[in-house]
Amino acid sequence: MAKEKKDNIDLEELVNDALAASEADEVKSDEGDTTAGDDSTAKIQELEDKLLRLQAEFQNYKKRSSTDMFAARDRAIADTAEKLLGTLDALENVKSHLPEDNSDHKKGLEGFIKLMDAYVSGLAIETLEIVPGETAFDPTFHEAIGSEETEGKSDIILDVYQRGYKRGEMILRTAKVKVGI
């Protein structure tokens, strides 16, 4: 913001210098000095060039700061998501070890997991969709932490140990899977 104010001040100074030079030229040309007119025209041209350069620099600054702001926001979301996803995994692990009855503890935990899923979805974070036995292994999205010999197709995901997530085209975390070979 301070640089933007400085750029605005610089622009104002250049415009004021150009106006002052123009007025000085008019006074000198009224006196009949022909070399002063040439000097002032060169000075005006120089100031106009400086003004155009400053305007271009300011436009570049605005674009660069906008890009930097979006990149910082994406990094902050990714950092937050990393922490949330670890917590969500831990909660789902706890849920998988609870008895199958409809206890209040299990219902409360399921409600909290749904709330966390909604929060993660609100950050535009998606789960990598994997159908065990059908989805082909892709090292861009999956991390093989186990393998098993299978008959038929190879490089098919057999089991998912940990879900993977993405935000737009950015992979936040690869899915940890067992692959058929």
C-alpha positions in Angstrom: 0.0 0.0 0.0 2.9 2.4 0.8 4.5 1.6 -2.6 1.1 2.3 -4.3 1.0 5.8 -2.6 4.6 6.4 -3.5 3.8 5.5 -7.2 0.8 7.9 -7.1 3.0 10.6 -5.7 5.7 10.0 -8.4 3.0 10.2 -11.1 1.7 13.5 -9.7 5.2 14.9 -9.5 5.8 13.9 -13.2 2.6 15.6 -14.3 3.4 18.7 -12.3 6.9 18.8 -13.8 5.5 18.4 -17.3 3.0 21.3 -16.7 5.7 23.5 -15.2 8.0 22.8 -18.2 5.1 23.5 -20.6 4.4 26.9 -18.9 8.1 27.7 -18.9 8.2 27.0 -22.6 5.3 29.3 -23.3 7.0 32.1 -21.4 10.3 31.5 -23.2 8.6 31.2 -26.6 6.8 34.5 -26.0 10.3 36.1 -25.5 11.4 34.7 -28.9 13.9 32.1 -27.7 13.8 29.3 -30.2 16.3 26.9 -28.5 14.2 27.0 -25.4 11.3 25.5 -27.3 13.4 22.6 -28.5 14.7 22.0 -25.0 11.3 22.1 -23.5 9.8 19.8 -26.1 12.6 17.3 -25.3 11.9 17.7 -21.6 8.2 17.1 -22.2 9.0 14.0 -24.2 11.3 12.8 -21.5 8.7 13.3 -18.8 6.0 11.6 -20.9 8.3 8.6 -21.3 8.9 8.5 -17.6 5.2 8.7 -17.0 4.5 5.8 -19.4 7.2 3.7 -17.8 5.9 4.4 -14.3 2.4 3.5 -15.4 3.6 0.3 -16.9 5.6 -0.5 -13.7 2.5 0.2 -11.6 0.3 -2.1 -13.7 3.0 -4.9 -13.4 3.1 -4.3 -9.7 -0.6 -4.7 -9.4 -0.6 -7.9 -11.4 2.3 -9.3 -9.4 0.8 -8.5 -6.0 -2.6 -10.0 -7.1 -0.8 -13.2 -8.2 1.2 -13.3 -4.9 -2.0 -12.8 -2.9 -3.7 -15.8 -4.6 -0.6 -18.0 -4.2 -0.4 -17.1 -0.5 -4.1 -17.9 0.0 -3.7 -21.3 -1.7 -0.7 -22.1 0.5 -2.6 -21.2 3.6 -5.6 -23.3 2.6 -3.2 -26.2 1.8 -1.5 -25.9 5.1 -4.8 -25.8 7.0 -6.2 -28.7 5.0 -3.1 -30.8 5.8 -3.9 -30.4 9.5 -7.6 -30.9 9.1 -7.2 -34.0 7.0 -5.0 -35.7 9.5 -7.6 -35.0 12.2 -10.4 -36.3 10.0 -8.4 -39.5 9.3 -7.9 -40.0 13.1 -11.6 -39.6 13.7 -12.5 -42.1 11.0 -10.0 -44.5 12.4 -11.6 -44.2 15.8 -15.0 -44.8 14.3 -13.8 -48.0 12.5 -12.8 -49.4 15.9 -16.1 -48.6 17.7 -18.6 -51.4 18.1 -21.3 -51.7 15.4 -24.2 -50.7 17.8 -26.0 -47.4 17.6 -24.5 -45.9 20.7 -24.6 -42.2 21.4 -20.8 -42.1 21.2 -20.8 -43.5 17.7 -23.6 -41.1 16.5 -21.8 -38.1 18.0 -18.6 -39.1 16.3 -20.4 -39.6 12.9 -22.0 -36.2 13.3 -18.6 -34.6 14.0 -17.0 -36.4 11.0 -19.9 -35.1 8.8 -19.2 -31.6 10.1 -15.5 -31.9 9.3 -16.3 -33.2 5.8 -18.5 -30.2 5.2 -15.8 -27.8 6.3 -13.2 -29.5 4.1 -15.7 -29.4 1.1 -16.2 -25.7 1.8 -12.5 -25.2 1.2 -13.1 -26.7 -2.3 -11.2 -29.8 -1.3 -12.3 -33.0 -3.0 -11.6 -36.7 -2.1 -9.8 -38.6 -4.8 -12.4 -41.1 -5.9 -11.2 -44.7 -5.8 -13.3 -47.9 -6.4 -11.3 -50.8 -5.1 -11.0 -53.5 -7.8 -11.8 -51.1 -10.6 -9.7 -47.9 -10.3 -6.3 -48.1 -12.1 -3.2 -47.2 -10.1 -1.8 -43.7 -11.1 1.3 -42.6 -9.2 0.2 -39.0 -9.6 -2.8 -39.6 -7.3 -1.9 -42.8 -5.5 1.0 -44.0 -3.3 1.4 -47.8 -3.3 2.3 -49.0 0.2 1.4 -52.6 -0.5 0.9 -55.1 -3.3 -0.6 -58.4 -3.9 -0.5 -60.8 -6.8 -3.8 -61.0 -8.7 -5.1 -62.9 -11.6 -6.3 -60.7 -14.5 -5.6 -57.0 -14.6 -2.5 -55.6 -13.0 -2.0 -52.1 -11.6 -5.6 -52.1 -10.2 -6.1 -50.7 -6.7 -7.3 -53.5 -4.3 -7.6 -51.6 -1.0 -7.4 -48.0 0.2 -5.5 -47.4 3.5 -5.8 -43.6 3.5 -7.9 -41.3 1.4 -6.3 -38.8 -1.0 -7.4 -35.2 -1.5 -7.1 -32.5 -4.1 -8.0 -28.9 -4.5 -8.6 -28.0 -8.1 -5.6 -29.4 -9.9 -3.4 -29.4 -6.9 -2.9 -32.7 -5.1 -2.9 -32.1 -1.4 -2.3 -35.7 -0.4 -2.0 -38.9 -2.4 -4.1 -41.9 -1.5 -2.2 -44.7 0.2 -3.3 -47.9 -1.5 -2.6 -51.6 -2.0 -2.1 -52.5 -5.7 -2.6 -55.8 -7.6 0.4 -56.9 -9.6 
